[in-house]
Amino acid sequence: MKIDIFSHCTIDEIVRDGTSVETAGGPACYCGLTARNLKFDVELHTKIGADFGYKELLEKNKIFITQNSIITKPTTRFLLEISGTDRNMYLKTKCDPIEFDRLKTDGCVVSPVFDEVSHDSLERIKKDSKFTLLDPQGFLRRTDKNNKIYLEKTEINLSKITAIKVDLDEAYSLTAQTGTDAMLTLQKKGVEYVLLTNKREITVLAKDKLYYLTIPNLEVYDTTGIGDIFCATFACTYLKENDFFWAMCFAVGAAQASLETKEYGLAKIPQKGAIETNASYLYNLVKFSQV
């Protein structure tokens, strides 16, 4: 099976406990490598500059960046200051927007990091793809005078979105509401499955029920990309099994497996076996309620 990913590859400078690490990042990398571990073919729709030194790493995993995706501008680059599960994020450089191509795929993950996917492109992607998972972060992000990232209330056409992954702040930016009210509003806007993440707490709204899972309380080293790993696993599992319940368990299991590696950056991409083991355990721990 094949999945297409619309997002910039990034260069992330991660600072935690006084230690600085530079690594490839962005949903293009995290989602792409996770999908490859789940035995999916991956097509990236992205832009990078000549400063992106991780192309060979992706190619070793059979993820290829086309020549017309390489431009003269520098790669999108972020500085991330990590403290536990909290982080401050700064935009250092921004690459060009991604052009839309017609799709021939089983499904798409649309997860811009900062303004690289236009609203018009999103509409065209939805028309071409039977399954679209949206992480709206890049539609909502703005920068202040110090280039620190913050979120701004933004209208997005969510009709024909199969699944959306949002945290509490992103949900509020899209709906001006919180918790279950925000999830119900997103559903009314046209989303089939609403995935709300609140650090360790995961809630999924499907039809008239809310489903709950909690990631075990693990020692946290680096949370960068965990949401991307979660998204890719949900998308791939749903496409393969056509079952959101299993997709939820696998997605949370992948986030857990990633944290269990105690690694930084792309080194924490989990292996399929670890994801499956966690998902099987989590399957019997899901709680639900009627809305």
N, C-alpha and C positions, 0 to 999 in steps of 0.2 A: 504493500500500500504506500501511498505517497501523500506527503503533507507539504504545503507551501507556507513560508513564514515571511511576513512583511515587517521588517524592522531593521534599524541600523545595527551593524556590528559596531562596538565601541571599544575604546581603550579606557579602562577603569584604574584610577589610582586610589587604592583602598588603604585608609589609615585607621589602625586600631591599636590601642594600648601603646602608642608611640612608635609602632612599626608600620612602615609603608611598603605596599606590594603593588606592582603594576601588572595588569593582566588583561587579556581580551575579555570582553563582556557584551552586554546587551542581549535581548531576547533572541536575536539571530543566532548567537553562539550557544546560549544556555538551552533554548528550545531545540535548536538544531541538533546538538549533541545528545540531548535527552531522547529525542525522537529516533536518532540513529541507534541508541542503545536498546530502544524498543522495536528495532528491526524495520523502521519506516525509511523509505526513500525521502530525501529532503531537498527542496528547492528554495534557495534564499533569494528574496527580493530586497536588496540592500545597496548601500553605497559605502565605499571606504576610500581612504587616501593611501599614498605610497608609504605613509608612516605606520600602516597596520602590518605588524610583523608576525601575524599569527595565521596567515593564509595557509601555510604548509600544515599546521596543526589541524585545520579544518579538512584539508584535502586528504590527510591520512585517515580521516573518518568518513571519506566519500561525501563531503560537503564542499561544493565548488562555487566559487565566486566568479561570475562571468567578467570578461574583460571590460564590457561597457559599464560595469558597476564600480570600476576603479577610476578615480578622478584626481585632478591636481590639488583640490582642496584637502586639508587634513581630515582625518577620521574624527567623528564625534568623540569627544573625550570628557569624562566626568571625574571629579574629585569626590570621594565618598568618605566621610568621617563617621566611623562606626563605634557605637557604644551599646553593647548588649543587643537588643532588638531594635534600638533606635538609631537613626542616622541623619546626618546633614549631607546634602548633595549639592554640588556646584557644577555648572556647565562651563567647560573651558574652551572647547571648540565645537562647531556644528557643521556637519557635512551636508551635501545637497539633498533635496527631496528625492524620494523613490518614484520612478515612473511606473505606471501600471501596465502590465502585459496581460493578454488573455490567458485564462487558466485552464489547465487540464489536470485536475487533482482530485483526491478524495476529500480534502478539507483544507482549511486555512486557519492559521493563527495570525491575527493582526495585532501587533503590539509595538507601536511606535514609542521611541524614547523621548523625542522632542521634535514634534512638528514635521516629521519626514513623510507622513502619510496624510494626504489631503482628505477632506470630507467627501469630495467627488470620487476620489480613488476608492474610498471605503464603500460607497454606493455601488460602484462597478464590480468590486470584489464580491460583494454580497450577491449580485446577480449571477456571477459566474460560478459560485461555490455553493454546494448544497449544505455544507457545514462551515460555519464561521465562528471561531472563538475570538472575542475581543478583550484585550487588556487596554483600557482607554487612557493609561497614564500619560502618553505623549500628546494626547489631545488636550489635556488639562494643565500641563506644566507651563509655568512662566518663570522668568528670572527677575530678581530685584537688582538694585544698582551694584551689588557685590557678586552678581551672577549666581546667587543662591536660588535653588529651585523652590517654588511654592506652587500651590494649586489654585486655579481660578474656576468659578462656576462657568460651565460650558454646555451648550446644547449640542447633542449628537443624535442623529436619527438612528434609533436602535431597532427599527423594524427589521425582521429577518435575520437577527443575530441569534445564533443557536445557544451560545453561552457567553456570559460576561464575567470576568474576574475583577473584583474591586475590593479595596480595603475600606475602612471606615471613612477616611477623608475623601477618597475618590467617590464613594457612594454619595456623600453629602454634596460634593461639587456637582454631581450630575442631577441630584434630586432636591437639594435643600432639606433633606430629611435624614433620619438616622435609623439604624437597626432594621427591624422587620418592615417598617413603613417604607424605608428607602428601597428595600428588596422588592416589595409589592409594586412600587411605582416603576421600577426598572422592568418588572414583568409586564406591566400594563403598557409600557412603551414598545413592547414587541419581543422581549428576550424570553427564550424558552427555559433556560436554566441560569439562575443567578447564583454566583459563587462569591460569598463574602468571607474575606479573611481578616481576622483580628488577632494578629500575632499567632498564638498557638491554637486559637479557636476558629474552626471552619464551619460555615453554615451554607447549605445549598437549598434554594427554593426551587421546587419542581411541582408544577401544577398547584395543588392546594395544600402541600405539605412542606415543612421545614425539616431538614436533616442535619444532624450535628455530629462532629467529630473533633477530638482534641489531639494535637501532636504531643507526644510525651515530653515531659519537662527535661530537655537535654541541655547540657552545657553548650552555649552558643559561641561559635568562633567567627563565622562570617555568614551573614544572611543575604548577601548580594546574590541575586539570581534565583533565590528560592521560589519566588512567585512565578518566574519563567519556567522552572522545572515543573512546578505544580501545573501550570497551564498546558505545557506540552504533553505531560502524562495524561491529564484529563482528556485532551483532544484525541490523542492516539488510542487510548483505551476505549473511548466512546466510539470512535470510528471502527475499531476492530470488533467490539462486543455489542454495540448499539444498546448500551445499558449504562445510564447515568450513575446508578448506585455503585456499580463496580468501578466506574470511572472516578467517582469521588474517593473511594477507598484507595485506588491506585495512586491518585494525585496526592493525597495526604501521606500515603506510604512512601512516595518518592521524596516529598519534603522531609519526612523523618529520616529516610536513608541518607539524604544529602547532609543533614545536620550530623548524623552519626559518623560521617567520614572525618569530621573535625578538620577539614581542609579549607583552603582559601580559593576564591575564584573558580575557574573551570575544573580544578582538581576535585571539586566536590560533586560533580555530575554522578548520580548514583547508577549502579549496575542493575540490570533487569532482575536478577535473582533477588537482590536486596529489596527492590520495590515489591516484587511478588510476595515475598515472605511477610513484609509489613502489611500489605493489603489484605492478605488472608487473615491475619490477626485482627486488623481493624474492622473487618466485615461484620463481626459479631458485636462490635462496640458502638455501632451507629445508633443514635437516638433520634426520635422524630416527634413532631407535633403537628396538629392541624392548624391552618390559618383561615 
